[in-house]
């Protein structure tokens, strides 16, 4: 997963619609009977970001016995990741058996060609199509809907056609869940109740010590009066109002004058917290109209009571017992899980990396939060493990990815801002999470009988991230972009300040570069055909020769032409070039949103010190199996073909993978 600045990518809607699945095609089953298909089972574990080099080192030192056992029974190989190696792209490759040219997901961030604005790539949420004004309210006459933008059918939909049951728990790039009768629970890409990737709140009596906006958090200055603080917590925009506005709930806090204690009073209950303590999940109901409310859940962390008061409130997650947006299939599956296990996180990336980066949480507090995430993931895992009897079961874990993003910096003394004392305390974090995943694998090995194929994969690996490259600034300095007012390069809205009538190329997303194409972009000037090909080749050659003046290193390993790299009818809808950075380098977050800092390079001093938005050759994933892998160079899209062939299910049109298991 790659870092995004806080941004309201998704709107909030109260309803979603789903369509039915197509039938199985018996003629494509290769002569296998339904009985043979039902006798076979498959368990797939997805450990996001698990790196083959780190894993191999831990296996060699005897610290990963379950992984070593699995590799000895079958295979352990590097798994070619997607282009670019970003989680929504990679998991979409796995889900559909296609690359971006088939499923249409090219990056975390796409662009709207009508106005060049950045948009979230994987989903969108629309409001009601027909409404009735009534006083200050606007009543919806037809439901809004959440739309999954990933194209192509998911492998579990194909298995459903062939009556092979599947349970798919929190796979990324599946919000809202694809239409199916299979049990699925949405994962990465699921918004919080505000419709964002995650907005926390931080209440402090010293707001001057904090920025007003900490990237993924709202800083609330509060006043302690007579041992009491009165404030609020934000909820979704109320779509029923003629002038929609954000809802909120009152939050009253009583502070003990002597002891490090505080009582938090909410409309539906109260809780007592000690300094340094996390609360359990708290259910919040935000009223919209007298008969309609939206339910969410959040956790509080009491950071400090004296001398200054500081309280962290997590993003408000969709309530799995009463989700305001489609969260699972069937719709009752999330409610079933909540009834059996209690409330659990639903926001796509629950660990608040932005809070750690901005100092709202320190390393130990962030780990305590992610430990809660991990424990909930393990409870979901054990619940499904105990009842797995047939078909396919996929289970996803996010903690491997999030901890490497935030703690890989402690392995790299050349990292800007490296702190040896902090590194000594935190260096063990990555090894610890790998070893926890070894325990998960051991449980899966115990579950797998001789009729069960067991696969373990990651979508990509990891490398250190030391230097940011400002790609749009490079395009500007090399004459590919022009500004209306060059003096306002950094201050003005870069999109509004771009002279599109004289701009030939621009960048949006973490790896994408677009030509300003005539007939495609709103103010496009570059003609198709030979003019585009020559310009693309010129940019590619120039980019691949860029060197960092501080280190003398080449920054870009390879630039890929989309027309050569992608297969399928959607290949022309994404970037024209994909920039594959060398290890240690990545496009800046500013450039990913189209901004134009003046320097070409800056040191990455963020606590987000590990990344994977580089060249695919730099960050392969892992693949282990209790069956022998026939291919010397497996790819994510090959796993889709492997799953379908294993169960005797037909390939879907457009799939480009091949089965990996030896017969």
Buried (B, 14 or more C-beta within 10 A) or exposed (E): BBBBBBBBBBBBBBBBEBEEBEEBEEEEBEEBEBEEBBEBBBBBBBBBBBBBEBBBBBBEEEBBBBBBBBBEBBBBBBBBBBBBBBBBBBBBBBBBBBBBBBBBBBBBBBBEBEEBEBBBBBBBBEBBEEBEEEEEBBBBEEBBBBBBBBBBBBBBBBBBBBEBBBBBBBBBBBBBBBBBBBBBBBBBBBBBBBBBBBBBBBBBBEBEEBEEEBBBBBBBBBEEEEEEBEBBBBBBBBBBBEEBEEBEBEBBBBBBEEEBBBBBBBEEEEBEBEBBBBBEBBBBBBBBEEEBBBBBBBBBBBBBBEEEBBBBBBBBBBBBBBBBBBBBBBEEBBBBBBEEBEBBBBBBBBBBBBBBBBEBBBBEBBBBBBBBBBEBBBBBBEBBBEEBEBBBBBBBBBBBBBBBBBBBBBBBEEBBEBEEEBBEEBEEBBBEBBBBBBEBBBBBBEBBEEEBBBBBBBBBBBBBBBBBBBBBBBBBEBEBBBBEEEEBBEEBEBBEBBEBEBBBBBBBBBBBBBBBBBEBBEBBBBEEEEBBEEBBEBBBEBBBEBEBEEBEBBBBBBBBBBBEBBBBEBBEBBBBBBBBBBBBBBBBBBBBBBBBBEEBBBEBBBBBBBBBBBBBBBBBBBBBBBBEBBBEEBBBBBBBBBBBBBBBBBBBEBBBBBBBBEE
